[in-house]
Amino acid sequence: MEDPELAAIRAARTSQLQKQSGGAQGEDDGGKQAAEEQMRRDLLATILDSAARERLARIALVSPDRARQIEAILLRMAQSGQLRGRVSEEQLIGLLDQIDGAQSKSAPAKGAIIFQHRKRDFDDDDDF
């Protein structure tokens, strides 16, 4: 035995959801991206303490790609339950050191000069 008012509310809500799902396909992706970006910032605000947020913002000023990479790692860690409580600035620095260590092992530093010395056989006869 269903209440007629409840049935009307359900029908209205169902039609509203159908309109939103149909209109979302034609809607510009800018709105979705802005909403995702806001959600990302909100999650980071809950994960990081104020000092760590400030450090991440300074990193973003210098290297936006690196900041995005760090944010993605932090969000993944939070979703998988690896983070206990808020991340402090010291923990963020430790994470940065780990990332640097992993990247430096896989490839030489950008702009690094690598010297390759040729082995030469020196002869006493080649005196000048």
N, CA, C and O atoms as a MOPAC input file, in Angstrom:
PM7 MOZYME 1SCF
protein

 N      0.83900 1    -1.16100 1     0.00000 1
 C      0.00000 1     0.00000 1     0.00000 1
 C      0.89000 1     1.23100 1     0.00000 1
 O      1.56500 1     1.55800 1     0.97600 1
 N      0.85300 1     1.89000 1    -1.13800 1
 C      1.73800 1     3.02200 1    -1.33600 1
 C      0.95800 1     4.31900 1    -1.23900 1
 O     -0.17300 1     4.41600 1    -1.71600 1
 N      1.55000 1     5.27900 1    -0.64000 1
 C      0.95000 1     6.59500 1    -0.49300 1
 C      0.96500 1     7.29800 1    -1.84700 1
 O      1.99800 1     7.27400 1    -2.51700 1
 N     -0.14100 1     7.92800 1    -2.28700 1
 C     -0.16800 1     8.59000 1    -3.59000 1
 C      0.81900 1     9.76600 1    -3.66300 1
 O      1.37800 1    10.03900 1    -4.72600 1
 N      1.03000 1    10.45000 1    -2.55700 1
 C      1.99400 1    11.55700 1    -2.56900 1
 C      3.40800 1    11.04200 1    -2.78400 1
 O      4.19300 1    11.64400 1    -3.51700 1
 N      3.72900 1     9.92300 1    -2.14000 1
 C      5.04100 1     9.31500 1    -2.29000 1
 C      5.25600 1     8.85300 1    -3.72200 1
 O      6.34800 1     9.00900 1    -4.26800 1
 N      4.22300 1     8.28700 1    -4.33300 1
 C      4.32100 1     7.84900 1    -5.72100 1
 C      4.54400 1     9.03400 1    -6.64900 1
 O      5.31900 1     8.93600 1    -7.60000 1
 N      3.87600 1    10.15200 1    -6.38600 1
 C      4.05100 1    11.35000 1    -7.21400 1
 C      5.45900 1    11.91300 1    -7.06100 1
 O      6.06000 1    12.35100 1    -8.04300 1
 N      5.98900 1    11.90600 1    -5.84400 1
 C      7.35500 1    12.39600 1    -5.60700 1
 C      8.36500 1    11.50100 1    -6.31300 1
 O      9.32100 1    11.99000 1    -6.91500 1
 N      8.15200 1    10.18900 1    -6.23700 1
 C      9.06000 1     9.26000 1    -6.91500 1
 C      9.02800 1     9.45800 1    -8.42300 1
 O     10.07400 1     9.45400 1    -9.07200 1
 N      7.83900 1     9.63200 1    -8.98300 1
 C      7.71900 1     9.82800 1   -10.42500 1
 C      8.39400 1    11.12800 1   -10.85100 1
 O      9.07500 1    11.17100 1   -11.87600 1
 N      8.20800 1    12.18000 1   -10.07000 1
 C      8.83100 1    13.45800 1   -10.39800 1
 C     10.34700 1    13.34400 1   -10.32300 1
 O     11.05900 1    13.86100 1   -11.18400 1
 N     10.82800 1    12.67700 1    -9.31200 1
 C     12.28100 1    12.51500 1    -9.14700 1
 C     12.85600 1    11.65500 1   -10.26800 1
 O     13.93300 1    11.95700 1   -10.78200 1
 N     12.16600 1    10.60100 1   -10.64900 1
 C     12.61900 1     9.74100 1   -11.74200 1
 C     12.68600 1    10.51200 1   -13.04700 1
 O     13.65600 1    10.37800 1   -13.79300 1
 N     11.67500 1    11.31600 1   -13.33400 1
 C     11.69500 1    12.10100 1   -14.56800 1
 C     12.79900 1    13.15300 1   -14.51700 1
 O     13.42900 1    13.44300 1   -15.53400 1
 N     13.03200 1    13.72200 1   -13.34300 1
 C     14.09900 1    14.71400 1   -13.20500 1
 C     15.46500 1    14.07700 1   -13.45300 1
 O     16.31200 1    14.66900 1   -14.12200 1
 N     15.68400 1    12.87900 1   -12.92000 1
 C     16.94400 1    12.18300 1   -13.13300 1
 C     17.13900 1    11.80400 1   -14.59100 1
 O     18.25300 1    11.87400 1   -15.10900 1
 N     16.06300 1    11.40300 1   -15.25500 1
 C     16.15700 1    11.05500 1   -16.66200 1
 C     16.50300 1    12.27800 1   -17.50600 1
 O     17.28400 1    12.18500 1   -18.45200 1
 N     15.92200 1    13.42100 1   -17.16100 1
 C     16.24300 1    14.65600 1   -17.88800 1
 C     17.69000 1    15.05400 1   -17.66700 1
 O     18.36100 1    15.50000 1   -18.59700 1
 N     18.17600 1    14.89600 1   -16.44300 1
 C     19.55900 1    15.25500 1   -16.14200 1
 C     20.53200 1    14.34800 1   -16.86600 1
 O     21.54500 1    14.81700 1   -17.38400 1
 N     20.24300 1    13.06400 1   -16.91100 1
 C     21.15800 1    12.14800 1   -17.59100 1
 C     21.13200 1    12.38200 1   -19.09600 1
 O     22.16500 1    12.23800 1   -19.75000 1
 N     20.00100 1    12.73300 1   -19.65300 1
 C     19.92200 1    13.05100 1   -21.08200 1
 C     20.55300 1    14.39000 1   -21.38800 1
 O     21.19700 1    14.54100 1   -22.42700 1
 N     20.38800 1    15.36200 1   -20.51700 1
 C     20.95200 1    16.69200 1   -20.73300 1
 C     22.42700 1    16.74800 1   -20.42900 1
 O     23.12900 1    17.61600 1   -20.94700 1
 N     22.91600 1    15.84100 1   -19.60000 1
 C     24.33500 1    15.85000 1   -19.24900 1
 C     25.19600 1    15.48100 1   -20.44400 1
 O     26.33800 1    15.92800 1   -20.54600 1
 N     24.66300 1    14.67000 1   -21.34700 1
 C     25.43600 1    14.28600 1   -22.51800 1
 C     25.63500 1    15.46600 1   -23.44200 1
 O     26.70400 1    15.59900 1   -24.03900 1
 N     24.66000 1    16.31100 1   -23.57600 1
 C     24.77500 1    17.47100 1   -24.43800 1
 C     25.41900 1    18.65200 1   -23.73100 1
 O     25.78700 1    19.63800 1   -24.36900 1
 N     25.55400 1    18.55300 1   -22.42100 1
 C     26.12200 1    19.65100 1   -21.65200 1
 C     27.62200 1    19.75900 1   -21.88900 1
 O     28.28200 1    18.75900 1   -22.17100 1
 N     28.15000 1    20.93900 1   -21.77700 1
 C     29.57500 1    21.16700 1   -21.97900 1
 C     30.38200 1    20.47800 1   -20.88800 1
 O     29.95200 1    20.42200 1   -19.73600 1
 N     31.54600 1    19.95500 1   -21.24800 1
 C     32.39700 1    19.26700 1   -20.29000 1
 C     33.04100 1    20.22700 1   -19.29500 1
 O     33.58200 1    19.78500 1   -18.28200 1
 N     32.99500 1    21.50500 1   -19.55900 1
 C     33.58500 1    22.49300 1   -18.66100 1
 C     32.96200 1    22.45900 1   -17.28600 1
 O     33.66300 1    22.59700 1   -16.28300 1
 N     31.66400 1    22.27800 1   -17.22100 1
 C     30.97600 1    22.19800 1   -15.93800 1
 C     31.38600 1    20.97000 1   -15.15600 1
 O     31.57800 1    21.03300 1   -13.94200 1
 N     31.52200 1    19.84400 1   -15.85600 1
 C     31.94400 1    18.60700 1   -15.20400 1
 C     33.37000 1    18.74300 1   -14.68500 1
 O     33.67500 1    18.33400 1   -13.56400 1
 N     34.23700 1    19.31900 1   -15.50500 1
 C     35.63500 1    19.47400 1   -15.09200 1
 C     35.74400 1    20.40600 1   -13.90200 1
 O     36.53400 1    20.15700 1   -12.99200 1
 N     34.97000 1    21.46600 1   -13.89500 1
 C     35.00100 1    22.40400 1   -12.77100 1
 C     34.50900 1    21.71300 1   -11.49400 1
 O     35.06400 1    21.92200 1   -10.41500 1
 N     33.47600 1    20.89900 1   -11.62500 1
 C     32.95500 1    20.18900 1   -10.46500 1
 C     33.97200 1    19.16300 1    -9.95500 1
 O     34.15400 1    19.01900 1    -8.74600 1
 N     34.63000 1    18.45400 1   -10.86800 1
 C     35.64300 1    17.48000 1   -10.47200 1
 C     36.82100 1    18.17200 1    -9.80300 1
 O     37.36100 1    17.67100 1    -8.81700 1
 N     37.21800 1    19.31700 1   -10.33400 1
 C     38.32600 1    20.07100 1    -9.75400 1
 C     37.97900 1    20.55100 1    -8.34300 1
 O     38.81600 1    20.50300 1    -7.44100 1
 N     36.75300 1    21.00900 1    -8.16300 1
 C     36.31300 1    21.45400 1    -6.83700 1
 C     36.29000 1    20.28100 1    -5.85600 1
 O     36.69200 1    20.42900 1    -4.70200 1
 N     35.82500 1    19.13000 1    -6.30500 1
 C     35.78900 1    17.95300 1    -5.46200 1
 C     37.21500 1    17.53300 1    -5.08200 1
 O     37.47800 1    17.14000 1    -3.94500 1
 N     38.11600 1    17.62300 1    -6.04500 1
 C     39.51900 1    17.27700 1    -5.80800 1
 C     40.12400 1    18.19000 1    -4.74100 1
 O     40.81500 1    17.72700 1    -3.83300 1
 N     39.85400 1    19.50200 1    -4.86100 1
 C     40.37100 1    20.46400 1    -3.88100 1
 C     39.79000 1    20.21400 1    -2.49500 1
 O     40.49400 1    20.32600 1    -1.49100 1
 N     38.50600 1    19.87600 1    -2.44300 1
 C     37.85900 1    19.60300 1    -1.15500 1
 C     38.46900 1    18.36300 1    -0.48300 1
 O     38.72400 1    18.35900 1     0.72200 1
 N     38.69800 1    17.31900 1    -1.27900 1
 C     39.29400 1    16.11600 1    -0.72300 1
 C     40.71200 1    16.37800 1    -0.22700 1
 O     41.10200 1    15.89200 1     0.83500 1
 N     41.47600 1    17.13800 1    -0.98800 1
 C     42.83000 1    17.46200 1    -0.55700 1
 C     42.81400 1    18.31000 1     0.70800 1
 O     43.69200 1    18.17500 1     1.56000 1
 N     41.82600 1    19.17900 1     0.83100 1
 C     41.72000 1    20.00000 1     2.03500 1
 C     41.45200 1    19.13800 1     3.26200 1
 O     41.90000 1    19.47000 1     4.36000 1
 N     40.72800 1    18.03900 1     3.09100 1
 C     40.47000 1    17.16200 1     4.23100 1
 C     41.66000 1    16.24800 1     4.51900 1
 O     41.86300 1    15.84100 1     5.66300 1
 N     42.44500 1    15.92500 1     3.49400 1
 C     43.58100 1    15.02200 1     3.66400 1
 C     44.78300 1    15.74800 1     4.27000 1
 O     45.44200 1    15.21800 1     5.16400 1
 N     45.06900 1    16.95500 1     3.78600 1
 C     46.28600 1    17.67900 1     4.16400 1
 C     46.01900 1    18.68800 1     5.26900 1
 O     44.94400 1    19.28400 1     5.33300 1
 N     47.00600 1    18.87500 1     6.14100 1
 C     46.88600 1    19.97200 1     7.10200 1
 C     47.32500 1    21.26600 1     6.40800 1
 O     47.76800 1    21.23200 1     5.26000 1
 N     47.20500 1    22.38800 1     7.08900 1
 C     47.40800 1    23.68500 1     6.43800 1
 C     48.83600 1    23.86900 1     5.93100 1
 O     49.02900 1    24.40200 1     4.83800 1
 N     49.83300 1    23.44600 1     6.69200 1
 C     51.22600 1    23.60400 1     6.25900 1
 C     51.51400 1    22.76000 1     5.01300 1
 O     52.22200 1    23.20800 1     4.11100 1
 N     50.97600 1    21.55800 1     4.96300 1
 C     51.18300 1    20.69100 1     3.80200 1
 C     50.46600 1    21.25100 1     2.57400 1
 O     50.97600 1    21.16000 1     1.45800 1
 N     49.27600 1    21.83400 1     2.78400 1
 C     48.56200 1    22.46500 1     1.66500 1
 C     49.34600 1    23.63700 1     1.10200 1
 O     49.41300 1    23.82300 1    -0.11300 1
 N     49.94100 1    24.42700 1     1.99000 1
 C     50.74700 1    25.56300 1     1.54400 1
 C     51.95100 1    25.09400 1     0.74100 1
 O     52.27700 1    25.67700 1    -0.29300 1
 N     52.61100 1    24.04600 1     1.21100 1
 C     53.77200 1    23.51900 1     0.48700 1
 C     53.34900 1    23.00200 1    -0.88300 1
 O     54.03500 1    23.24900 1    -1.87500 1
 N     52.24700 1    22.29900 1    -0.94700 1
 C     51.76800 1    21.77900 1    -2.22600 1
 C     51.38900 1    22.91900 1    -3.17200 1
 O     51.59100 1    22.81700 1    -4.38200 1
 N     50.84500 1    23.99400 1    -2.62600 1
 C     50.51900 1    25.15700 1    -3.46000 1
 C     51.78500 1    25.80500 1    -4.01000 1
 O     51.80300 1    26.24900 1    -5.15800 1
 N     52.84300 1    25.86300 1    -3.20100 1
 C     54.11400 1    26.41700 1    -3.69400 1
 C     54.71800 1    25.52400 1    -4.76400 1
 O     55.29500 1    26.01700 1    -5.73300 1
 N     54.59000 1    24.22400 1    -4.59800 1
 C     55.07700 1    23.29500 1    -5.61800 1
 C     54.29800 1    23.49400 1    -6.90900 1
 O     54.86900 1    23.44800 1    -7.99800 1
 N     52.99200 1    23.71600 1    -6.78800 1
 C     52.15000 1    23.91800 1    -7.97500 1
 C     52.54400 1    25.18800 1    -8.72500 1
 O     52.42200 1    25.24000 1    -9.94800 1
 N     53.01000 1    26.20300 1    -8.01800 1
 C     53.45400 1    27.42400 1    -8.68500 1
 C     54.68400 1    27.16400 1    -9.54600 1
 O     54.81300 1    27.70900 1   -10.64300 1
 N     55.57800 1    26.33500 1    -9.04600 1
 C     56.83100 1    26.05900 1    -9.74800 1
 C     56.64600 1    24.98900 1   -10.82000 1
 O     57.11300 1    25.13500 1   -11.95000 1
 N     55.95600 1    23.91100 1   -10.44800 1
 C     55.80300 1    22.77600 1   -11.35600 1
 C     54.38400 1    22.20600 1   -11.24500 1
 O     54.13500 1    21.31900 1   -10.42800 1
 N     53.45600 1    22.71100 1   -12.06000 1
 C     52.06600 1    22.23700 1   -11.96700 1
 C     51.91300 1    20.73900 1   -12.23200 1
 O     51.08600 1    20.08200 1   -11.60100 1
 N     52.70600 1    20.19300 1   -13.16400 1
 C     52.59900 1    18.76400 1   -13.46600 1
 C     53.00300 1    17.92000 1   -12.26700 1
 O     52.36500 1    16.91400 1   -11.95700 1
 N     54.05600 1    18.33500 1   -11.60400 1
 C     54.53200 1    17.60100 1   -10.42900 1
 C     53.50000 1    17.67600 1    -9.29800 1
 O     53.26900 1    16.69100 1    -8.59700 1
 N     52.89000 1    18.83700 1    -9.12900 1
 C     51.86400 1    18.98900 1    -8.09300 1
 C     50.67000 1    18.08600 1    -8.38700 1
 O     50.10900 1    17.48300 1    -7.47200 1
 N     50.28000 1    17.98900 1    -9.64900 1
 C     49.16900 1    17.10200 1   -10.03800 1
 C     49.49900 1    15.65100 1    -9.73200 1
 O     48.65300 1    14.88800 1    -9.26700 1
 N     50.76000 1    15.28300 1   -10.00500 1
 C     51.19700 1    13.92200 1    -9.73900 1
 C     51.12400 1    13.62200 1    -8.24300 1
 O     50.65200 1    12.55700 1    -7.84300 1
 N     51.58900 1    14.55300 1    -7.42100 1
 C     51.56000 1    14.37200 1    -5.97200 1
 C     50.12500 1    14.30000 1    -5.47000 1
 O     49.80400 1    13.47200 1    -4.61800 1
 N     49.26000 1    15.16600 1    -5.99600 1
 C     47.85200 1    15.15000 1    -5.60500 1
 C     47.21600 1    13.81100 1    -5.94300 1
 O     46.46600 1    13.25300 1    -5.14300 1
 N     47.51800 1    13.29700 1    -7.12900 1
 C     46.94500 1    12.00900 1    -7.54200 1
 C     47.40600 1    10.89200 1    -6.61300 1
 O     46.61700 1    10.02100 1    -6.24600 1
 N     48.67500 1    10.91700 1    -6.23600 1
 C     49.19900 1     9.90000 1    -5.32300 1
 C     48.51500 1     9.99800 1    -3.96800 1
 O     48.12200 1     8.98400 1    -3.39100 1
 N     48.37300 1    11.22000 1    -3.45900 1
 C     47.72400 1    11.41100 1    -2.15800 1
 C     46.26900 1    10.94600 1    -2.18700 1
 O     45.80700 1    10.29300 1    -1.25200 1
 N     45.54900 1    11.28000 1    -3.25600 1
 C     44.15000 1    10.86700 1    -3.35300 1
 C     44.02600 1     9.34400 1    -3.44600 1
 O     43.12800 1     8.75000 1    -2.84900 1
 N     44.93200 1     8.72100 1    -4.19800 1
 C     44.92000 1     7.27000 1    -4.31200 1
 C     45.19900 1     6.61400 1    -2.95700 1
 O     44.56300 1     5.62900 1    -2.58500 1
 N     46.16500 1     7.18400 1    -2.22800 1
 C     46.49300 1     6.64400 1    -0.90500 1
 C     45.30800 1     6.79300 1     0.04600 1
 O     45.03200 1     5.89500 1     0.84100 1
 N     44.61000 1     7.91900 1    -0.03200 1
 C     43.45800 1     8.14500 1     0.84100 1
 C     42.32500 1     7.18000 1     0.49800 1
 O     41.66600 1     6.65700 1     1.39600 1
 N     42.09500 1     6.94200 1    -0.78700 1
 C     41.01300 1     6.04700 1    -1.19600 1
 C     41.30000 1     4.60300 1    -0.83100 1
 O     40.38000 1     3.83500 1    -0.54700 1
 N     42.57900 1     4.22700 1    -0.83800 1
 C     42.92100 1     2.84900 1    -0.50800 1
 C     43.07800 1     2.64000 1     0.99900 1
 O     43.27800 1     1.51200 1     1.45000 1
 N     42.98900 1     3.72200 1     1.77800 1
 C     43.05200 1     3.60300 1     3.22900 1
 C     44.45900 1     3.57600 1     3.78400 1
 O     44.65400 1     3.17600 1     4.93200 1
 N     45.43900 1     3.98700 1     3.01200 1
 C     46.82200 1     3.98800 1     3.47900 1
 C     47.13000 1     5.17000 1     4.38700 1
 O     48.10900 1     5.13300 1     5.13200 1
 N     46.32100 1     6.20600 1     4.34000 1
 C     46.55700 1     7.39400 1     5.15400 1
 C     45.77700 1     7.28600 1     6.45500 1
 O     44.58700 1     6.97200 1     6.46300 1
 N     46.45800 1     7.54700 1     7.52900 1
 C     45.82500 1     7.57500 1     8.84700 1
 C     45.85400 1     9.01900 1     9.32800 1
 O     46.91700 1     9.54400 1     9.65900 1
 N     44.72100 1     9.64500 1     9.36800 1
 C     44.66100 1    11.03700 1     9.80500 1
 C     45.11200 1    11.98500 1     8.70000 1
 O     45.17300 1    11.61400 1     7.52800 1
 N     45.42300 1    13.20100 1     9.09200 1
 C     45.83200 1    14.21500 1     8.12900 1
 C     47.32300 1    14.11500 1     7.85700 1
 O     48.10400 1    13.74500 1     8.73300 1
 N     47.70600 1    14.45000 1     6.63600 1
 C     49.10700 1    14.41700 1     6.23400 1
 C     49.75700 1    15.73600 1     6.65000 1
 O     49.28700 1    16.81600 1     6.29200 1
 N     50.84300 1    15.62700 1     7.41000 1
 C     51.55600 1    16.82700 1     7.84800 1
 C     52.57700 1    17.22700 1     6.78400 1
 O     52.79000 1    16.51600 1     5.80200 1
 N     53.19700 1    18.37500 1     7.00600 1
 C     54.20600 1    18.85400 1     6.05900 1
 C     55.40400 1    17.91100 1     6.02800 1
 O     55.97300 1    17.67700 1     4.96200 1
 N     55.79200 1    17.37200 1     7.16900 1
 C     56.92700 1    16.44500 1     7.22700 1
 C     56.62500 1    15.16600 1     6.45300 1
 O     57.49400 1    14.63600 1     5.76200 1
 N     55.40000 1    14.67300 1     6.56900 1
 C     55.01300 1    13.47300 1     5.82100 1
 C     54.99900 1    13.75500 1     4.32400 1
 O     55.37800 1    12.89700 1     3.52700 1
 N     54.56300 1    14.95200 1     3.93700 1
 C     54.55800 1    15.33300 1     2.52600 1
 C     55.98300 1    15.40300 1     1.99500 1
 O     56.25200 1    14.96800 1     0.87500 1
 N     56.90000 1    15.95200 1     2.79600 1
 C     58.30600 1    16.01700 1     2.38900 1
 C     58.86400 1    14.60900 1     2.21300 1
 O     59.60900 1    14.35200 1     1.26700 1
 N     58.51100 1    13.69900 1     3.11000 1
 C     58.93800 1    12.30600 1     2.98000 1
 C     58.41200 1    11.66800 1     1.70900 1
 O     59.12600 1    10.92800 1     1.03100 1
 N     57.15900 1    11.95800 1     1.39000 1
 C     56.56900 1    11.44000 1     0.15400 1
 C     57.29600 1    12.00500 1    -1.07000 1
 O     57.54700 1    11.28400 1    -2.03600 1
 N     57.62900 1    13.28500 1    -1.02200 1
 C     58.36900 1    13.91200 1    -2.11700 1
 C     59.74100 1    13.26200 1    -2.28800 1
 O     60.18400 1    13.03100 1    -3.41300 1
 N     60.41500 1    12.96800 1    -1.17500 1
 C     61.71900 1    12.30700 1    -1.24000 1
 C     61.59200 1    10.91400 1    -1.84800 1
 O     62.44200 1    10.50400 1    -2.63900 1
 N     60.54100 1    10.18500 1    -1.48600 1
 C     60.33100 1     8.85600 1    -2.05100 1
 C     60.09700 1     8.93300 1    -3.55600 1
 O     60.61900 1     8.11800 1    -4.31600 1
 N     59.31300 1     9.91100 1    -3.97600 1
 C     59.03700 1    10.07500 1    -5.40500 1
 C     60.30700 1    10.43500 1    -6.14600 1
 O     60.56900 1     9.90800 1    -7.22800 1
 N     61.11100 1    11.34200 1    -5.56400 1
 C     62.38400 1    11.72300 1    -6.18200 1
 C     63.31200 1    10.53000 1    -6.31800 1
 O     63.95600 1    10.34700 1    -7.35000 1
 N     63.37600 1     9.71700 1    -5.26500 1
 C     64.23300 1     8.53900 1    -5.29900 1
 C     63.79900 1     7.55700 1    -6.37000 1
 O     64.63700 1     6.98100 1    -7.06400 1
 N     62.50600 1     7.36300 1    -6.50600 1
 C     61.99400 1     6.43100 1    -7.52000 1
 C     62.24500 1     6.95100 1    -8.92800 1
 O     62.55800 1     6.17500 1    -9.83000 1
 N     62.11000 1     8.26200 1    -9.12300 1
 C     62.31700 1     8.82100 1   -10.45200 1
 C     63.79000 1     8.88000 1   -10.81400 1
 O     64.14800 1     8.69300 1   -11.97700 1
 N     64.64600 1     9.13400 1    -9.84300 1
 C     66.07100 1     9.23200 1   -10.15100 1
 C     66.66500 1     7.86600 1   -10.48400 1
 O     67.63400 1     7.77700 1   -11.23800 1
 N     66.08300 1     6.79500 1    -9.92300 1
 C     66.55900 1     5.46000 1   -10.25400 1
 C     66.17800 1     5.06600 1   -11.67500 1
 O     66.93700 1     4.38600 1   -12.36500 1
 N     64.99500 1     5.49900 1   -12.10700 1
 C     64.49400 1     5.06500 1   -13.40500 1
 C     65.12700 1     5.83100 1   -14.56700 1
 O     65.28900 1     5.26600 1   -15.64800 1
 N     65.48500 1     7.08500 1   -14.37500 1
 C     66.04800 1     7.87800 1   -15.46200 1
 C     66.99300 1     8.92200 1   -14.87600 1
 O     66.81300 1     9.35400 1   -13.73800 1
 N     67.99700 1     9.32700 1   -15.64900 1
 C     68.87800 1    10.38600 1   -15.15500 1
 C     68.11000 1    11.69400 1   -15.03200 1
 O     67.08500 1    11.89700 1   -15.68200 1
 N     68.62200 1    12.56600 1   -14.19300 1
 C     67.96100 1    13.84600 1   -13.96000 1
 C     67.88300 1    14.64300 1   -15.24900 1
 O     68.76500 1    14.55900 1   -16.10200 1
 N     66.83300 1    15.40400 1   -15.37500 1
 C     66.63000 1    16.20100 1   -16.57400 1
 C     67.74100 1    17.25400 1   -16.66600 1
 O     67.97200 1    18.00900 1   -15.72200 1
 N     68.40700 1    17.29100 1   -17.78600 1
 C     69.47500 1    18.25800 1   -17.98200 1
 C     70.80500 1    17.78900 1   -17.42400 1
 O     71.76800 1    18.55500 1   -17.42200 1
 N     70.88600 1    16.55400 1   -16.95300 1
 C     72.13000 1    16.04800 1   -16.40100 1
 C     73.08400 1    15.69600 1   -17.53800 1
 O     72.66400 1    15.21700 1   -18.59100 1
 N     74.32700 1    15.93300 1   -17.31700 1
 C     75.35700 1    15.62300 1   -18.30600 1
 C     76.04700 1    14.34700 1   -17.86100 1
 O     76.52000 1    14.23300 1   -16.73000 1
 N     76.09100 1    13.40500 1   -18.76400 1
 C     76.70800 1    12.11800 1   -18.46700 1
 C     77.97700 1    12.01000 1   -19.29500 1
 O     77.94100 1    12.12800 1   -20.52000 1
 N     79.09600 1    11.78600 1   -18.62200 1
 C     80.37900 1    11.65000 1   -19.30300 1
 C     80.66900 1    10.18800 1   -19.53400 1
 O     80.53600 1     9.35600 1   -18.63700 1
 N     81.07000 1     9.89100 1   -20.76300 1
 C     81.49100 1     8.53900 1   -21.08300 1
 C     82.93100 1     8.63200 1   -21.56000 1
 O     83.21600 1     9.18300 1   -22.62300 1
 N     83.81400 1     8.09500 1   -20.77100 1
 C     85.23600 1     8.15900 1   -21.09700 1
 C     85.60600 1     6.96500 1   -21.96200 1
 O     85.19600 1     5.83200 1   -21.71300 1
 N     86.37700 1     7.25300 1   -22.96300 1
 C     86.85300 1     6.17400 1   -23.82800 1
 C     88.11300 1     5.57900 1   -23.22100 1
 O     88.97400 1     6.28100 1   -22.69000 1
 N     88.18300 1     4.31300 1   -23.31700 1
 C     89.39100 1     3.64700 1   -22.84000 1
 C     90.43300 1     3.71700 1   -23.95600 1
 O     90.17100 1     3.36500 1   -25.10600 1
 N     91.58300 1     4.16900 1   -23.58600 1
 C     92.64900 1     4.29300 1   -24.58900 1
 C     93.84100 1     3.46200 1   -24.14600 1
 O     94.20400 1     3.42200 1   -22.97000 1
 N     94.41400 1     2.82300 1   -25.09600 1
 C     95.64500 1     2.08900 1   -24.82400 1
 C     96.80100 1     3.04400 1   -25.07700 1
 O     97.00100 1     3.50800 1   -26.20000 1
 N     97.53500 1     3.32300 1   -24.06000 1
 C     98.66600 1     4.22900 1   -24.20100 1
 C     99.91500 1     3.42800 1   -24.54900 1
 O    100.25300 1     2.44200 1   -23.89400 1
 N    100.56400 1     3.87100 1   -25.56700 1
 C    101.81700 1     3.25400 1   -26.00800 1
 C    102.97400 1     4.17700 1   -25.65600 1
 O    102.85700 1     5.40000 1   -25.73100 1
 N    104.04400 1     3.59900 1   -25.28800 1
 C    105.22600 1     4.40800 1   -25.02000 1
 C    105.81500 1     4.94100 1   -26.33200 1
 O    106.56900 1     5.91300 1   -26.32000 1
 N    105.48000 1     4.32100 1   -27.44000 1
 C    106.02500 1     4.72100 1   -28.72500 1
 C    105.37400 1     6.00400 1   -29.24400 1
 O    105.92200 1     6.65800 1   -30.13100 1
 N    104.23200 1     6.36300 1   -28.71100 1
 C    103.50800 1     7.52700 1   -29.20800 1
 C    103.88800 1     8.80100 1   -28.45500 1
 O    103.01200 1     9.60200 1   -28.12600 1
 N    105.15000 1     8.99700 1   -28.18200 1
 C    105.59600 1    10.21100 1   -27.52400 1
 C    105.63700 1    11.33200 1   -28.52100 1
 O    106.07200 1    11.14700 1   -29.65700 1
 N    105.20300 1    12.45600 1   -28.12200 1
 C    105.17800 1    13.60400 1   -29.01000 1
 C    106.26400 1    14.55300 1   -28.66400 1
 O    106.40500 1    15.59200 1   -29.30900 1

